[in-house]
Amino acid sequence: MPDLKKISDDADMIVCGFAYKKTDEGIRVFDLNNGTGAAVMTAEGSLIETNMDDIEFSIAQKHYLSNAKYMEA
C-alpha cells in the first residue's frame, strides 16, 4: 500500500480525494480514496498513462481542469 500521508503532503493540490502533483513528465494524479488509482496527464488534462478505469480518470480530469488555476507554483 502506498504511503497516503506522504503522497498527500507532497501534493500541490488535493480535490475530492485526488492528489495532484506537478512533475517534469506532467501532472501526476493519485486517488487517495482507493489507494491504487494513479495517472499522469499533461497540463492541459490529456491522458499520458493510467491504471484508473475510464470513469475514475474522467472524474479526476474534471476536478483538475476545474481547479488547476489553484495549484501552487
All heavy atoms as TSV, in Angstrom:
chain	resi	resn	atom	element	x	y	z
A	1	MET	N	N	0.845	-1.183	0.000
A	1	MET	CA	C	0.000	0.000	0.000
A	1	MET	C	C	0.885	1.238	0.000
A	1	MET	O	O	1.815	1.344	0.787
A	1	MET	CB	C	-0.895	-0.035	1.234
A	1	MET	CG	C	-1.867	1.093	1.324
A	1	MET	SD	S	-3.268	0.744	0.292
A	1	MET	CE	C	-4.553	1.653	0.987
A	2	PRO	N	N	0.614	2.177	-0.891
A	2	PRO	CA	C	1.381	3.431	-0.930
A	2	PRO	C	C	1.204	4.234	0.360
A	2	PRO	O	O	0.204	4.106	1.057
A	2	PRO	CB	C	0.770	4.183	-2.107
A	2	PRO	CG	C	0.021	3.187	-2.894
A	2	PRO	CD	C	-0.370	2.103	-1.949
A	3	ASP	N	N	2.178	5.070	0.648
A	3	ASP	CA	C	2.130	5.934	1.823
A	3	ASP	C	C	1.236	7.139	1.504
A	3	ASP	O	O	1.684	8.139	0.935
A	3	ASP	CB	C	3.542	6.382	2.184
A	3	ASP	CG	C	3.598	7.189	3.468
A	3	ASP	OD1	O	2.522	7.511	4.035
A	3	ASP	OD2	O	4.711	7.510	3.905
A	4	LEU	N	N	-0.036	7.042	1.861
A	4	LEU	CA	C	-1.010	8.077	1.531
A	4	LEU	C	C	-0.691	9.408	2.201
A	4	LEU	O	O	-0.943	10.465	1.627
A	4	LEU	CB	C	-2.417	7.615	1.898
A	4	LEU	CG	C	-2.920	6.358	1.177
A	4	LEU	CD1	C	-4.326	6.023	1.626
A	4	LEU	CD2	C	-2.860	6.534	-0.324
A	5	LYS	N	N	-0.131	9.377	3.394
A	5	LYS	CA	C	0.228	10.626	4.072
A	5	LYS	C	C	1.332	11.348	3.299
A	5	LYS	O	O	1.246	12.556	3.074
A	5	LYS	CB	C	0.677	10.364	5.502
A	5	LYS	CG	C	1.095	11.660	6.208
A	5	LYS	CD	C	1.192	11.510	7.676
A	5	LYS	CE	C	1.664	12.714	8.422
A	5	LYS	NZ	N	1.665	14.006	7.836
A	6	LYS	N	N	2.353	10.620	2.861
A	6	LYS	CA	C	3.441	11.246	2.099
A	6	LYS	C	C	2.919	11.785	0.770
A	6	LYS	O	O	3.269	12.898	0.377
A	6	LYS	CB	C	4.570	10.254	1.853
A	6	LYS	CG	C	5.711	10.854	1.055
A	6	LYS	CD	C	6.907	9.973	1.031
A	6	LYS	CE	C	8.055	10.477	0.205
A	6	LYS	NZ	N	8.150	11.848	-0.128
A	7	ILE	N	N	2.083	11.025	0.091
A	7	ILE	CA	C	1.522	11.469	-1.187
A	7	ILE	C	C	0.709	12.739	-0.994
A	7	ILE	O	O	0.838	13.699	-1.753
A	7	ILE	CB	C	0.668	10.356	-1.824
A	7	ILE	CG1	C	1.572	9.200	-2.259
A	7	ILE	CG2	C	-0.139	10.886	-3.001
A	7	ILE	CD1	C	0.831	7.952	-2.669
A	8	SER	N	N	-0.120	12.774	0.044
A	8	SER	CA	C	-0.952	13.960	0.276
A	8	SER	C	C	-0.112	15.153	0.743
A	8	SER	O	O	-0.390	16.294	0.361
A	8	SER	CB	C	-2.085	13.660	1.256
A	8	SER	OG	O	-1.580	13.254	2.500
A	9	ASP	N	N	0.924	14.909	1.538
A	9	ASP	CA	C	1.800	16.005	1.972
A	9	ASP	C	C	2.573	16.608	0.800
A	9	ASP	O	O	2.815	17.818	0.761
A	9	ASP	CB	C	2.788	15.524	3.038
A	9	ASP	CG	C	2.145	15.296	4.392
A	9	ASP	OD1	O	1.005	15.766	4.609
A	9	ASP	OD2	O	2.778	14.635	5.239
A	10	ASP	N	N	2.973	15.770	-0.170
A	10	ASP	CA	C	3.748	16.229	-1.321
A	10	ASP	C	C	2.889	16.840	-2.422
A	10	ASP	O	O	3.409	17.484	-3.335
A	10	ASP	CB	C	4.554	15.073	-1.922
A	10	ASP	CG	C	5.684	14.613	-1.003
A	10	ASP	OD1	O	6.055	15.377	-0.087
A	10	ASP	OD2	O	6.196	13.500	-1.208
A	11	ALA	N	N	1.577	16.646	-2.346
A	11	ALA	CA	C	0.683	17.109	-3.410
A	11	ALA	C	C	0.661	18.636	-3.499
A	11	ALA	O	O	0.740	19.336	-2.495
A	11	ALA	CB	C	-0.728	16.592	-3.168
A	12	ASP	N	N	0.551	19.127	-4.733
A	12	ASP	CA	C	0.384	20.563	-4.949
A	12	ASP	C	C	-1.069	20.975	-4.750
A	12	ASP	O	O	-1.363	22.126	-4.454
A	12	ASP	CB	C	0.816	20.943	-6.372
A	12	ASP	CG	C	2.311	20.766	-6.583
A	12	ASP	OD1	O	3.078	21.135	-5.681
A	12	ASP	OD2	O	2.697	20.246	-7.642
A	13	MET	N	N	-1.978	20.001	-4.928
A	13	MET	CA	C	-3.410	20.281	-4.796
A	13	MET	C	C	-4.119	18.968	-4.484
A	13	MET	O	O	-3.774	17.925	-5.027
A	13	MET	CB	C	-3.928	20.871	-6.110
A	13	MET	CG	C	-5.425	21.110	-6.160
A	13	MET	SD	S	-5.950	21.923	-7.691
A	13	MET	CE	C	-5.789	20.607	-8.895
A	14	ILE	N	N	-5.119	19.033	-3.612
A	14	ILE	CA	C	-5.981	17.883	-3.347
A	14	ILE	C	C	-7.419	18.348	-3.524
A	14	ILE	O	O	-7.830	19.345	-2.929
A	14	ILE	CB	C	-5.788	17.324	-1.923
A	14	ILE	CG1	C	-4.354	16.801	-1.755
A	14	ILE	CG2	C	-6.805	16.215	-1.637
A	14	ILE	CD1	C	-4.022	16.331	-0.359
A	15	VAL	N	N	-8.162	17.623	-4.373
A	15	VAL	CA	C	-9.554	17.953	-4.638
A	15	VAL	C	C	-10.357	16.658	-4.612
A	15	VAL	O	O	-10.062	15.728	-5.364
A	15	VAL	CB	C	-9.737	18.637	-6.011
A	15	VAL	CG1	C	-11.203	18.950	-6.263
A	15	VAL	CG2	C	-8.901	19.893	-6.110
A	16	CYS	N	N	-11.359	16.585	-3.738
A	16	CYS	CA	C	-12.283	15.448	-3.679
A	16	CYS	C	C	-11.564	14.104	-3.629
A	16	CYS	O	O	-11.962	13.145	-4.299
A	16	CYS	CB	C	-13.259	15.491	-4.840
A	16	CYS	SG	S	-14.358	16.903	-4.771
A	17	GLY	N	N	-10.504	14.012	-2.873
A	17	GLY	CA	C	-9.793	12.744	-2.703
A	17	GLY	C	C	-8.768	12.434	-3.774
A	17	GLY	O	O	-8.178	11.362	-3.766
A	18	PHE	N	N	-8.516	13.351	-4.696
A	18	PHE	CA	C	-7.481	13.160	-5.710
A	18	PHE	C	C	-6.329	14.110	-5.411
A	18	PHE	O	O	-6.534	15.316	-5.260
A	18	PHE	CB	C	-8.014	13.441	-7.121
A	18	PHE	CG	C	-9.014	12.436	-7.599
A	18	PHE	CD1	C	-10.371	12.685	-7.491
A	18	PHE	CD2	C	-8.598	11.234	-8.153
A	18	PHE	CE1	C	-11.304	11.766	-7.934
A	18	PHE	CE2	C	-9.524	10.306	-8.597
A	18	PHE	CZ	C	-10.873	10.561	-8.488
A	19	ALA	N	N	-5.107	13.561	-5.333
A	19	ALA	CA	C	-3.910	14.358	-5.089
A	19	ALA	C	C	-3.230	14.640	-6.425
A	19	ALA	O	O	-3.023	13.721	-7.225
A	19	ALA	CB	C	-2.956	13.604	-4.167
A	20	TYR	N	N	-2.889	15.892	-6.679
A	20	TYR	CA	C	-2.276	16.319	-7.937
A	20	TYR	C	C	-0.896	16.896	-7.636
A	20	TYR	O	O	-0.746	17.713	-6.738
A	20	TYR	CB	C	-3.118	17.387	-8.617
A	20	TYR	CG	C	-4.514	16.928	-8.943
A	20	TYR	CD1	C	-5.544	17.050	-8.016
A	20	TYR	CD2	C	-4.804	16.355	-10.177
A	20	TYR	CE1	C	-6.832	16.614	-8.314
A	20	TYR	CE2	C	-6.092	15.918	-10.479
A	20	TYR	CZ	C	-7.089	16.051	-9.540
A	20	TYR	OH	O	-8.357	15.621	-9.834
A	21	LYS	N	N	0.098	16.469	-8.419
A	21	LYS	CA	C	1.482	16.922	-8.225
A	21	LYS	C	C	2.094	17.247	-9.581
A	21	LYS	O	O	2.053	16.428	-10.497
A	21	LYS	CB	C	2.288	15.806	-7.544
A	21	LYS	CG	C	3.762	16.066	-7.416
A	21	LYS	CD	C	4.044	16.932	-6.242
A	21	LYS	CE	C	5.562	17.089	-6.060
A	21	LYS	NZ	N	5.898	18.306	-5.425
A	22	LYS	N	N	2.659	18.457	-9.724
A	22	LYS	CA	C	3.360	18.836	-10.949
A	22	LYS	C	C	4.716	18.139	-10.977
A	22	LYS	O	O	5.448	18.168	-9.988
A	22	LYS	CB	C	3.589	20.340	-11.003
A	22	LYS	CG	C	2.364	21.158	-11.254
A	22	LYS	CD	C	2.737	22.631	-11.361
A	22	LYS	CE	C	1.519	23.496	-11.469
A	22	LYS	NZ	N	1.866	24.922	-11.525
A	23	THR	N	N	5.052	17.542	-12.117
A	23	THR	CA	C	6.357	16.917	-12.317
A	23	THR	C	C	6.863	17.290	-13.705
A	23	THR	O	O	6.150	17.917	-14.484
A	23	THR	CB	C	6.279	15.376	-12.203
A	23	THR	OG1	O	5.493	14.871	-13.278
A	23	THR	CG2	C	5.681	14.938	-10.865
A	24	ASP	N	N	8.067	16.858	-14.016
A	24	ASP	CA	C	8.625	17.110	-15.351
A	24	ASP	C	C	7.839	16.376	-16.427
A	24	ASP	O	O	7.756	16.836	-17.561
A	24	ASP	CB	C	10.093	16.690	-15.412
A	24	ASP	CG	C	10.977	17.569	-14.550
A	24	ASP	OD1	O	10.569	18.719	-14.264
A	24	ASP	OD2	O	12.067	17.125	-14.162
A	25	GLU	N	N	7.271	15.215	-16.089
A	25	GLU	CA	C	6.505	14.418	-17.058
A	25	GLU	C	C	5.117	14.986	-17.306
A	25	GLU	O	O	4.486	14.684	-18.303
A	25	GLU	CB	C	6.353	12.967	-16.575
A	25	GLU	CG	C	7.650	12.221	-16.398
A	25	GLU	CD	C	7.901	11.886	-14.944
A	25	GLU	OE1	O	6.970	11.938	-14.125
A	25	GLU	OE2	O	9.052	11.563	-14.631
A	26	GLY	N	N	4.592	15.740	-16.364
A	26	GLY	CA	C	3.242	16.281	-16.445
A	26	GLY	C	C	2.636	16.368	-15.058
A	26	GLY	O	O	3.340	16.599	-14.080
A	27	ILE	N	N	1.351	16.145	-14.972
A	27	ILE	CA	C	0.646	16.184	-13.692
A	27	ILE	C	C	0.398	14.755	-13.232
A	27	ILE	O	O	-0.243	13.969	-13.937
A	27	ILE	CB	C	-0.714	16.920	-13.829
A	27	ILE	CG1	C	-0.527	18.305	-14.463
A	27	ILE	CG2	C	-1.417	17.000	-12.470
A	27	ILE	CD1	C	0.325	19.257	-13.661
A	28	ARG	N	N	0.905	14.408	-12.078
A	28	ARG	CA	C	0.637	13.091	-11.503
A	28	ARG	C	C	-0.622	13.185	-10.649
A	28	ARG	O	O	-0.777	14.122	-9.867
A	28	ARG	CB	C	1.798	12.613	-10.636
A	28	ARG	CG	C	3.007	12.253	-11.433
A	28	ARG	CD	C	4.108	11.734	-10.524
A	28	ARG	NE	N	5.245	11.393	-11.328
A	28	ARG	CZ	C	5.683	10.160	-11.497
A	28	ARG	NH1	N	5.106	9.169	-10.879
A	28	ARG	NH2	N	6.725	9.931	-12.268
A	29	VAL	N	N	-1.479	12.194	-10.805
A	29	VAL	CA	C	-2.742	12.155	-10.067
A	29	VAL	C	C	-2.784	10.853	-9.286
A	29	VAL	O	O	-2.455	9.791	-9.835
A	29	VAL	CB	C	-3.949	12.199	-11.032
A	29	VAL	CG1	C	-5.242	12.247	-10.246
A	29	VAL	CG2	C	-3.848	13.342	-11.996
A	30	PHE	N	N	-3.189	10.924	-8.034
A	30	PHE	CA	C	-3.344	9.721	-7.224
A	30	PHE	C	C	-4.688	9.778	-6.520
A	30	PHE	O	O	-5.048	10.797	-5.939
A	30	PHE	CB	C	-2.219	9.605	-6.193
A	30	PHE	CG	C	-2.165	8.267	-5.537
A	30	PHE	CD1	C	-1.566	7.190	-6.182
A	30	PHE	CD2	C	-2.745	8.067	-4.305
A	30	PHE	CE1	C	-1.545	5.942	-5.582
A	30	PHE	CE2	C	-2.723	6.825	-3.706
A	30	PHE	CZ	C	-2.119	5.758	-4.342
A	31	ASP	N	N	-5.425	8.683	-6.596
A	31	ASP	CA	C	-6.733	8.585	-5.949
A	31	ASP	C	C	-6.532	8.146	-4.501
A	31	ASP	O	O	-6.222	6.987	-4.228
A	31	ASP	CB	C	-7.626	7.590	-6.696
A	31	ASP	CG	C	-9.045	7.564	-6.157
A	31	ASP	OD1	O	-9.308	8.144	-5.083
A	31	ASP	OD2	O	-9.901	6.966	-6.833
A	32	LEU	N	N	-6.660	9.083	-3.582
A	32	LEU	CA	C	-6.469	8.787	-2.163
A	32	LEU	C	C	-7.608	7.945	-1.592
A	32	LEU	O	O	-7.451	7.332	-0.536
A	32	LEU	CB	C	-6.348	10.096	-1.372
A	32	LEU	CG	C	-5.165	10.993	-1.762
A	32	LEU	CD1	C	-5.308	12.352	-1.099
A	32	LEU	CD2	C	-3.849	10.345	-1.392
A	33	ASN	N	N	-8.737	7.905	-2.280
A	33	ASN	CA	C	-9.885	7.149	-1.784
A	33	ASN	C	C	-9.692	5.646	-1.905
A	33	ASN	O	O	-10.099	4.898	-1.020
A	33	ASN	CB	C	-11.159	7.558	-2.544
A	33	ASN	CG	C	-11.535	8.988	-2.279
A	33	ASN	OD1	O	-11.553	9.433	-1.140
A	33	ASN	ND2	N	-11.815	9.724	-3.337
A	34	ASN	N	N	-9.098	5.178	-3.008
A	34	ASN	CA	C	-8.928	3.733	-3.147
A	34	ASN	C	C	-7.487	3.296	-2.950
A	34	ASN	O	O	-7.221	2.106	-2.818
A	34	ASN	CB	C	-9.483	3.225	-4.488
A	34	ASN	CG	C	-8.628	3.571	-5.681
A	34	ASN	OD1	O	-7.484	3.970	-5.577
A	34	ASN	ND2	N	-9.204	3.404	-6.858
A	35	GLY	N	N	-6.547	4.213	-2.970
A	35	GLY	CA	C	-5.159	3.893	-2.669
A	35	GLY	C	C	-4.384	3.212	-3.779
A	35	GLY	O	O	-3.225	2.861	-3.579
A	36	THR	N	N	-4.993	3.003	-4.939
A	36	THR	CA	C	-4.266	2.348	-6.027
A	36	THR	C	C	-4.380	3.091	-7.351
A	36	THR	O	O	-3.541	2.901	-8.223
A	36	THR	CB	C	-4.765	0.909	-6.254
A	36	THR	OG1	O	-6.154	0.939	-6.552
A	36	THR	CG2	C	-4.513	0.043	-5.032
A	37	GLY	N	N	-5.386	3.901	-7.550
A	37	GLY	CA	C	-5.584	4.594	-8.826
A	37	GLY	C	C	-4.573	5.699	-9.008
A	37	GLY	O	O	-4.407	6.565	-8.154
A	38	ALA	N	N	-3.877	5.663	-10.147
A	38	ALA	CA	C	-2.877	6.685	-10.442
A	38	ALA	C	C	-2.901	6.998	-11.933
A	38	ALA	O	O	-3.290	6.157	-12.743
A	38	ALA	CB	C	-1.492	6.204	-10.028
A	39	ALA	N	N	-2.475	8.214	-12.270
A	39	ALA	CA	C	-2.430	8.629	-13.673
A	39	ALA	C	C	-1.394	9.729	-13.837
A	39	ALA	O	O	-1.000	10.382	-12.872
A	39	ALA	CB	C	-3.800	9.140	-14.125
A	40	VAL	N	N	-0.979	9.916	-15.085
A	40	VAL	CA	C	-0.146	11.047	-15.464
A	40	VAL	C	C	-0.850	11.698	-16.643
A	40	VAL	O	O	-1.285	11.008	-17.572
A	40	VAL	CB	C	1.279	10.613	-15.872
A	40	VAL	CG1	C	2.101	11.825	-16.295
A	40	VAL	CG2	C	1.966	9.868	-14.745
A	41	MET	N	N	-1.008	13.017	-16.565
A	41	MET	CA	C	-1.637	13.744	-17.662
A	41	MET	C	C	-0.852	15.016	-17.952
A	41	MET	O	O	-0.036	15.450	-17.136
A	41	MET	CB	C	-3.100	14.046	-17.349
A	41	MET	CG	C	-3.354	14.966	-16.199
A	41	MET	SD	S	-5.122	15.278	-16.012
A	41	MET	CE	C	-5.320	14.995	-14.285
A	42	THR	N	N	-1.106	15.591	-19.111
A	42	THR	CA	C	-0.458	16.850	-19.477
A	42	THR	C	C	-1.090	17.981	-18.677
A	42	THR	O	O	-2.151	17.806	-18.058
A	42	THR	CB	C	-0.628	17.140	-20.980
A	42	THR	OG1	O	-2.018	17.362	-21.248
A	42	THR	CG2	C	-0.087	16.018	-21.842
A	43	ALA	N	N	-0.462	19.130	-18.702
A	43	ALA	CA	C	-1.003	20.297	-18.005
A	43	ALA	C	C	-2.355	20.718	-18.570
A	43	ALA	O	O	-3.151	21.352	-17.889
A	43	ALA	CB	C	-0.021	21.463	-18.085
A	44	GLU	N	N	-2.638	20.309	-19.816
A	44	GLU	CA	C	-3.929	20.613	-20.441
A	44	GLU	C	C	-4.989	19.561	-20.106
A	44	GLU	O	O	-6.140	19.703	-20.489
A	44	GLU	CB	C	-3.776	20.707	-21.966
A	44	GLU	CG	C	-2.939	21.881	-22.431
A	44	GLU	CD	C	-1.443	21.624	-22.269
A	44	GLU	OE1	O	-1.005	20.450	-22.343
A	44	GLU	OE2	O	-0.705	22.598	-22.059
A	45	GLY	N	N	-4.592	18.486	-19.421
A	45	GLY	CA	C	-5.542	17.457	-18.996
A	45	GLY	C	C	-5.622	16.233	-19.881
A	45	GLY	O	O	-6.441	15.357	-19.637
A	46	SER	N	N	-4.759	16.129	-20.898
A	46	SER	CA	C	-4.768	14.944	-21.763
A	46	SER	C	C	-4.056	13.785	-21.072
A	46	SER	O	O	-2.994	13.966	-20.466
A	46	SER	CB	C	-4.062	15.237	-23.086
A	46	SER	OG	O	-4.724	16.250	-23.785
A	47	LEU	N	N	-4.601	12.610	-21.208
A	47	LEU	CA	C	-4.060	11.413	-20.570
A	47	LEU	C	C	-2.747	10.989	-21.205
A	47	LEU	O	O	-2.634	10.921	-22.434
A	47	LEU	CB	C	-5.082	10.273	-20.676
A	47	LEU	CG	C	-4.658	8.924	-20.109
A	47	LEU	CD1	C	-4.420	9.036	-18.605
A	47	LEU	CD2	C	-5.710	7.874	-20.406
A	48	ILE	N	N	-1.748	10.685	-20.371
A	48	ILE	CA	C	-0.482	10.112	-20.829
A	48	ILE	C	C	-0.443	8.635	-20.461
A	48	ILE	O	O	-0.180	7.788	-21.300
A	48	ILE	CB	C	0.727	10.864	-20.223
A	48	ILE	CG1	C	0.744	12.305	-20.715
A	48	ILE	CG2	C	2.028	10.149	-20.567
A	48	ILE	CD1	C	1.792	13.170	-20.052
A	49	GLU	N	N	-0.742	8.338	-19.175
A	49	GLU	CA	C	-0.683	6.959	-18.696
A	49	GLU	C	C	-1.563	6.824	-17.459
A	49	GLU	O	O	-1.631	7.748	-16.648
A	49	GLU	CB	C	0.774	6.616	-18.354
A	49	GLU	CG	C	1.006	5.215	-17.922
A	49	GLU	CD	C	2.480	4.925	-17.655
A	49	GLU	OE1	O	3.320	5.836	-17.795
A	49	GLU	OE2	O	2.777	3.801	-17.292
A	50	THR	N	N	-2.195	5.651	-17.291
A	50	THR	CA	C	-3.042	5.447	-16.114
A	50	THR	C	C	-3.299	3.977	-15.847
A	50	THR	O	O	-3.160	3.143	-16.743
A	50	THR	CB	C	-4.390	6.177	-16.256
A	50	THR	OG1	O	-5.068	6.125	-15.008
A	50	THR	CG2	C	-5.259	5.556	-17.322
A	51	ASN	N	N	-3.664	3.663	-14.620
A	51	ASN	CA	C	-4.211	2.353	-14.283
A	51	ASN	C	C	-5.648	2.520	-13.771
A	51	ASN	O	O	-6.272	1.566	-13.338
A	51	ASN	CB	C	-3.340	1.618	-13.261
A	51	ASN	CG	C	-3.381	2.247	-11.880
A	51	ASN	OD1	O	-3.859	3.360	-11.696
A	51	ASN	ND2	N	-2.867	1.529	-10.892
A	52	MET	N	N	-6.158	3.753	-13.833
A	52	MET	CA	C	-7.542	4.038	-13.434
A	52	MET	C	C	-8.502	3.547	-14.519
A	52	MET	O	O	-8.138	3.508	-15.698
A	52	MET	CB	C	-7.757	5.545	-13.267
A	52	MET	CG	C	-6.994	6.197	-12.166
A	52	MET	SD	S	-7.349	7.985	-12.162
A	52	MET	CE	C	-6.387	8.510	-10.772
A	53	ASP	N	N	-9.736	3.233	-14.116
A	53	ASP	CA	C	-10.741	2.947	-15.139
A	53	ASP	C	C	-11.201	4.275	-15.742
A	53	ASP	O	O	-10.861	5.356	-15.263
A	53	ASP	CB	C	-11.909	2.126	-14.583
A	53	ASP	CG	C	-12.692	2.835	-13.486
A	53	ASP	OD1	O	-12.976	4.045	-13.626
A	53	ASP	OD2	O	-13.051	2.177	-12.490
A	54	ASP	N	N	-11.956	4.186	-16.819
A	54	ASP	CA	C	-12.358	5.390	-17.564
A	54	ASP	C	C	-13.146	6.382	-16.712
A	54	ASP	O	O	-12.939	7.594	-16.813
A	54	ASP	CB	C	-13.192	5.007	-18.789
A	54	ASP	CG	C	-12.379	4.281	-19.835
A	54	ASP	OD1	O	-11.138	4.363	-19.789
A	54	ASP	OD2	O	-12.995	3.634	-20.706
A	55	ILE	N	N	-14.045	5.882	-15.888
A	55	ILE	CA	C	-14.878	6.765	-15.073
A	55	ILE	C	C	-14.034	7.464	-14.006
A	55	ILE	O	O	-14.157	8.674	-13.803
A	55	ILE	CB	C	-16.040	5.985	-14.426
A	55	ILE	CG1	C	-16.980	5.484	-15.520
A	55	ILE	CG2	C	-16.780	6.843	-13.411
A	55	ILE	CD1	C	-18.047	4.534	-15.041
A	56	GLU	N	N	-13.161	6.717	-13.341
A	56	GLU	CA	C	-12.301	7.292	-12.305
A	56	GLU	C	C	-11.405	8.387	-12.900
A	56	GLU	O	O	-11.285	9.473	-12.330
A	56	GLU	CB	C	-11.454	6.183	-11.680
A	56	GLU	CG	C	-10.569	6.630	-10.546
A	56	GLU	CD	C	-9.750	5.494	-9.969
A	56	GLU	OE1	O	-9.596	4.441	-10.630
A	56	GLU	OE2	O	-9.238	5.667	-8.859
A	57	PHE	N	N	-10.795	8.111	-14.068
A	57	PHE	CA	C	-9.947	9.126	-14.688
A	57	PHE	C	C	-10.764	10.338	-15.127
A	57	PHE	O	O	-10.327	11.472	-14.975
A	57	PHE	CB	C	-9.157	8.575	-15.882
A	57	PHE	CG	C	-8.347	9.659	-16.540
A	57	PHE	CD1	C	-7.219	10.169	-15.920
A	57	PHE	CD2	C	-8.747	10.206	-17.742
A	57	PHE	CE1	C	-6.499	11.204	-16.492
A	57	PHE	CE2	C	-8.030	11.236	-18.330
A	57	PHE	CZ	C	-6.902	11.731	-17.702
A	58	SER	N	N	-11.947	10.102	-15.656
A	58	SER	CA	C	-12.815	11.189	-16.094
A	58	SER	C	C	-13.130	12.130	-14.932
A	58	SER	O	O	-13.110	13.358	-15.083
A	58	SER	CB	C	-14.099	10.619	-16.690
A	58	SER	OG	O	-15.068	11.589	-16.845
A	59	ILE	N	N	-13.386	11.579	-13.770
A	59	ILE	CA	C	-13.678	12.379	-12.574
A	59	ILE	C	C	-12.429	13.168	-12.154
A	59	ILE	O	O	-12.494	14.370	-11.880
A	59	ILE	CB	C	-14.189	11.492	-11.429
A	59	ILE	CG1	C	-15.549	10.901	-11.801
A	59	ILE	CG2	C	-14.257	12.264	-10.113
A	59	ILE	CD1	C	-16.011	9.774	-10.880
A	60	ALA	N	N	-11.271	12.496	-12.120
A	60	ALA	CA	C	-10.019	13.157	-11.737
A	60	ALA	C	C	-9.676	14.279	-12.713
A	60	ALA	O	O	-9.257	15.367	-12.313
A	60	ALA	CB	C	-8.883	12.135	-11.686
A	61	GLN	N	N	-9.879	14.022	-14.000
A	61	GLN	CA	C	-9.602	15.016	-15.032
A	61	GLN	C	C	-10.519	16.230	-14.882
A	61	GLN	O	O	-10.074	17.374	-14.978
A	61	GLN	CB	C	-9.773	14.373	-16.404
A	61	GLN	CG	C	-9.461	15.278	-17.565
A	61	GLN	CD	C	-9.752	14.600	-18.883
A	61	GLN	OE1	O	-10.774	13.923	-19.029
A	61	GLN	NE2	N	-8.855	14.770	-19.839
A	62	LYS	N	N	-11.799	15.979	-14.633
A	62	LYS	CA	C	-12.770	17.075	-14.460
A	62	LYS	C	C	-12.383	17.953	-13.269
A	62	LYS	O	O	-12.386	19.183	-13.372
A	62	LYS	CB	C	-14.168	16.490	-14.255
A	62	LYS	CG	C	-15.252	17.531	-14.081
A	62	LYS	CD	C	-16.590	16.862	-13.889
A	62	LYS	CE	C	-17.216	17.451	-12.658
A	62	LYS	NZ	N	-18.234	16.694	-12.032
A	63	HIS	N	N	-12.020	17.323	-12.153
A	63	HIS	CA	C	-11.604	18.089	-10.973
A	63	HIS	C	C	-10.340	18.892	-11.268
A	63	HIS	O	O	-10.214	20.049	-10.847
A	63	HIS	CB	C	-11.379	17.179	-9.772
A	63	HIS	CG	C	-12.630	16.618	-9.190
A	63	HIS	ND1	N	-13.716	17.384	-8.822
A	63	HIS	CD2	C	-12.977	15.342	-8.891
A	63	HIS	CE1	C	-14.665	16.619	-8.332
A	63	HIS	NE2	N	-14.244	15.369	-8.375
A	64	TYR	N	N	-9.397	18.294	-11.984
A	64	TYR	CA	C	-8.158	19.004	-12.315
A	64	TYR	C	C	-8.444	20.221	-13.188
A	64	TYR	O	O	-7.984	21.320	-12.903
A	64	TYR	CB	C	-7.164	18.069	-13.018
A	64	TYR	CG	C	-5.989	18.832	-13.578
A	64	TYR	CD1	C	-5.011	19.336	-12.732
A	64	TYR	CD2	C	-5.881	19.102	-14.936
A	64	TYR	CE1	C	-3.956	20.077	-13.226
A	64	TYR	CE2	C	-4.834	19.839	-15.440
A	64	TYR	CZ	C	-3.869	20.325	-14.581
A	64	TYR	OH	O	-2.834	21.075	-15.073
A	65	LEU	N	N	-9.190	20.015	-14.253
A	65	LEU	CA	C	-9.462	21.113	-15.186
A	65	LEU	C	C	-10.224	22.251	-14.522
A	65	LEU	O	O	-10.004	23.421	-14.854
A	65	LEU	CB	C	-10.210	20.598	-16.411
A	65	LEU	CG	C	-9.410	19.660	-17.313
A	65	LEU	CD1	C	-10.298	19.070	-18.391
A	65	LEU	CD2	C	-8.199	20.365	-17.905
A	66	SER	N	N	-11.081	21.928	-13.561
A	66	SER	CA	C	-11.851	22.959	-12.861
A	66	SER	C	C	-11.024	23.714	-11.827
A	66	SER	O	O	-11.364	24.835	-11.462
A	66	SER	CB	C	-13.047	22.326	-12.147
A	66	SER	OG	O	-13.927	21.764	-13.064
A	67	ASN	N	N	-9.930	23.097	-11.348
A	67	ASN	CA	C	-9.194	23.681	-10.226
A	67	ASN	C	C	-7.715	23.914	-10.488
A	67	ASN	O	O	-7.001	24.343	-9.582
A	67	ASN	CB	C	-9.338	22.769	-9.002
A	67	ASN	CG	C	-10.766	22.694	-8.525
A	67	ASN	OD1	O	-11.271	23.623	-7.918
A	67	ASN	ND2	N	-11.437	21.590	-8.822
A	68	ALA	N	N	-7.224	23.667	-11.692
A	68	ALA	CA	C	-5.790	23.790	-11.996
A	68	ALA	C	C	-5.242	25.173	-11.674
A	68	ALA	O	O	-4.095	25.317	-11.267
A	68	ALA	CB	C	-5.534	23.433	-13.448
A	69	LYS	N	N	-6.076	26.185	-11.813
A	69	LYS	CA	C	-5.607	27.548	-11.543
A	69	LYS	C	C	-5.221	27.761	-10.080
A	69	LYS	O	O	-4.524	28.719	-9.752
A	69	LYS	CB	C	-6.669	28.561	-11.962
A	69	LYS	CG	C	-7.986	28.398	-11.237
A	69	LYS	CD	C	-9.067	29.291	-11.821
A	69	LYS	CE	C	-10.407	28.900	-11.237
A	69	LYS	NZ	N	-11.504	29.221	-12.085
A	70	TYR	N	N	-5.655	26.860	-9.188
A	70	TYR	CA	C	-5.353	26.999	-7.774
A	70	TYR	C	C	-4.114	26.231	-7.349
A	70	TYR	O	O	-3.720	26.310	-6.189
A	70	TYR	CB	C	-6.530	26.521	-6.930
A	70	TYR	CG	C	-7.797	27.284	-7.219
A	70	TYR	CD1	C	-8.897	26.661	-7.799
A	70	TYR	CD2	C	-7.902	28.643	-6.934
A	70	TYR	CE1	C	-10.062	27.360	-8.077
A	70	TYR	CE2	C	-9.056	29.353	-7.220
A	70	TYR	CZ	C	-10.139	28.700	-7.791
A	70	TYR	OH	O	-11.277	29.396	-8.071
A	71	MET	N	N	-3.509	25.488	-8.266
A	71	MET	CA	C	-2.309	24.730	-7.911
A	71	MET	C	C	-1.181	25.688	-7.543
A	71	MET	O	O	-1.000	26.726	-8.177
A	71	MET	CB	C	-1.860	23.811	-9.054
A	71	MET	CG	C	-2.757	22.607	-9.198
A	71	MET	SD	S	-2.169	21.439	-10.423
A	71	MET	CE	C	-0.841	20.662	-9.546
A	72	GLU	N	N	-0.422	25.308	-6.537
A	72	GLU	CA	C	0.706	26.130	-6.109
A	72	GLU	C	C	1.784	26.124	-7.177
A	72	GLU	O	O	1.950	25.154	-7.894
A	72	GLU	CB	C	1.288	25.592	-4.806
A	72	GLU	CG	C	0.306	25.696	-3.650
A	72	GLU	CD	C	0.856	25.104	-2.370
A	72	GLU	OE1	O	2.054	24.815	-2.314
A	72	GLU	OE2	O	0.072	24.907	-1.453
A	73	ALA	N	N	2.517	27.197	-7.283
A	73	ALA	CA	C	3.583	27.318	-8.295
A	73	ALA	C	C	4.764	26.462	-7.939
A	73	ALA	O	O	5.021	26.059	-6.884
A	73	ALA	CB	C	4.013	28.755	-8.428
